[in-house]
Amino acid sequence: MIIHPIKAFSDNYIWCIQEETEAVVVDPGEAKDVLDYLEEKQLRLAAILLTHMHEDHTGGVREILASHPESVVYGPEETKDLVNRVVKEGDSFNLLNQTVQVYESGGHTHGHISFLMGNNLFCGDALFSAGCGRVFTGDYEAQYKALLKFKRLDDDIHVYPGHEYTETNLRFASEMHPDNKKISKSLEEVQELRAKGQPTLPSTIGKEKEINLFLQAETLEDFIELRNARDDF
């Protein structure tokens, strides 16, 4: 299985999961580069996965479906106008010979979900490398519970967020914990990758446990304080 990042806007990633001649696309905020990639690689689009309703994750769906009407679109209730299969926590289904499990991961939006496909977590804006999404809903408890859920996953699971925020998140973490050598080393590595124009993703759950301050928050109150500090960074 190949997982290819298609860049969108200034810092979004649309993840294209490939198995032989079939593909699944995650959170297509734009259509053109997705359609071009599918045509270039001669891939049949089996499905689209949506984590939440924000336009930079859903804006390309209708145009993509116009060219690939056979594709099944999976997403949470808040995306019901775009999908033909609404899914929720505990649901599972098969794509590309892999089991896909659905996890509730609200906070960024009320209905945000994440998809665990085999050993790969597609978490939209719920979890970033060294960070997490802004809590636009004000429901910090939902976001904190999502992080606890991610923290219980196996360390070797690959993490595919929807944005390239790693460097900024690590600069924040380094400012909060200037003596943390794992964070400072990760920041150096990420800065080298970004200087070459390369993605810093995927990460892994194990790595995130070491460098992601939000996953390390021991209480809801600690998480809220940390999230507010990151919002002001």
N, C-alpha and C positions, 0 to 999 in steps of 0.2 A: 504494500500500500504506500502510495506517495501522497504527501500533504504539502501543497504548494501555496505560498502566500501571494495573493493578488492585491497590490496596493491600491488604495482608494483615498480620495481627499488628501489631507495633509498627513494623517497618521493612522488611518484605518487599515486593517487587514481583512480581506475576504478570503477565507480558507477554502481551497479546493481539494477535496479528498478523492484520490483516484485509485481505482482497482481495475486493471486491464483497460477495457474500453468504456467503463462507466465512471461517473463522477457524482459527487455530492458537494454542494456549495453552502457555506455557512455565512449568514448575515451579509447578503449582497446589497450594500448601500448604493452601488452604481452598477449599471448593466454592461456598458461597452467592453471594458477590459475582460469581464467574465465571458461574454459571448465570443470575443476574439480568441481567448485562450481555449475555450471548448472547441472552437472551429479548428484552431491550429493543431491541437492534439487529437482531433477527431474523436471527441468524447461524447457519449450519450449522457445527458443530465438526468440521473435517476431521481434526485430529490434536492430540495432546498430546506435548510434548517434555520429557523429564526429564534434568537434568544429573547428578544424584546422588541418593542414597537418603535424605537427611535428611528428617525428617517435615515440617519447615516448607516443603519443596519438593514433597512428594508426598502430603500428607495428604488432599487433596481429590479425588484421582484416582478412587477407586471411586465416590464419590457423583456425580461428573460423568459417569462412564461409564454410570451407571444411567439418566441422562436422555439420554445421547448414545452409545448402544452401538455405533454405526457408526464411531466415532472410532478411529483407529490411534494406539497409544501407542508412542513411540520412547524408548529409554533405554539406559544401560550395563548390563552384566551384573549389577551389584549391585542393579538395579531389576527383575530378571527376573520377580518375582512380580506386578509391576504392568503390565508391558508385553507387547505381542504382537510387537514387533520390537526385539530386542536389537541395538544398533549399537556400532561401535568405530572407533578411529582409521583413517582412510582411506576409510570408507564414505561414500557419497553417495546422495541420493534427492531426489525432486521433491515440493514442496508449494507450493500457491498460485502455480504457474507460476514458481517459483524453485528453483534447485539448493541443496540443503542439504548441507554438508560437515561431517563429524564430526572433532573434534580431541580426542585424549587430553589431559587437563589435571588429572592426579592431584596428590595432596598433601593437599588438604582432606579428601577421601576417596580410597581407593585407586583406585576406578574412575571418578572424576569425568570427565565429558566436556563439551565445549562445541560449540555448533552455529553454523556460519557460514552464514547464509541470505541469499544475495545479498550485499548490502553491510552486513549487520547481524550482529554477534557476540553470541550469547546464552551468557554464560559463567558463569552460576550463581554459585558462591562461589569460583571460581578467580581472578577478576580483579574488583576494584572500582575505582571512580574514586579515584585517588590511593592505592590500596591493593591488597591481595590477601587471600585467605582464610587463616584460621588453619590451620596444618599439623597437623591432629589425628592424622594417620597417623605423624608423625615422619619422613616421607620428604621431607625438605627438597629433595633433589635433584630429585624428581619435580615439585615445585611450581616450582622454579627453571627447569627445562626447559620447563614450561608457559608461564612468563613470557617466556622467550626466543622461544618459538613465536609468542606474541601480538605480540611486538616486531617480528617479521618481516612481519607483515601490513601492508597498505597503510594509510597515514596517515588516509585518508578513511573508513575502516570505522567504523561506529557501534558503540558498546560498550553493551550492556544487561546489567548485573549484576543479581543477585537481591536486593540490599539497598541501602537508603539510608544509606550509611556515609560519604558524601563529606566532610561537614563535619568529623567526627572525624578522618578520615584526613588532611585538610589541616591541621588543628590540630597533629597529630603531625609532619607534614612541615615545618610552619612552625617548630616548636620545634627540629627537627633542623637546619634551614637558615634561620635568621631573616633572612638578607640576600637570600634568593631572591625576587626581585620577581614572577616568574611565579606562584610558590606563594602569596605574600601577596595578589596581585590575585585569584587564583582563589578564595581563602578568603573575601574580601570579597564576591565575586559569589555564592558559594554561600550565605553567611549571609543575603544579601538574599532569595534564592529561598526558603530555609527559613523566614524570617520571614513570608513570604506563604503558606506551606504548599505551595509548589510543588516538584516533583521536580528534582533536580540532574542527572538522567539523561535521555537518553543522553549519554555522552561520545564521544570519538573516539580511535583509536589514536594519532594525531598529538598530540592534547592530552595523553594519558597519558604519552607519551614526555617531555613537558615538566614534568609535575607529579607523576608517580608514582615515588617513590624506589625502589620495588621493581623496576620496569622498568629503572631506571638502575643497579642493582647490577651491578658488573663481574665478580664472582666468586661462587661458591656460598658461600664463607665470609662475604663481605660481606652476602649475602642473609640468611643465618642470623642474623648479628649484628643486622641491621635488623629482622627478623621478631621476634626475642626482645625488642627494645626496644619494638616496637609492641604486643606481648602485654602488656607491663608498663605501657603508657601509660594 
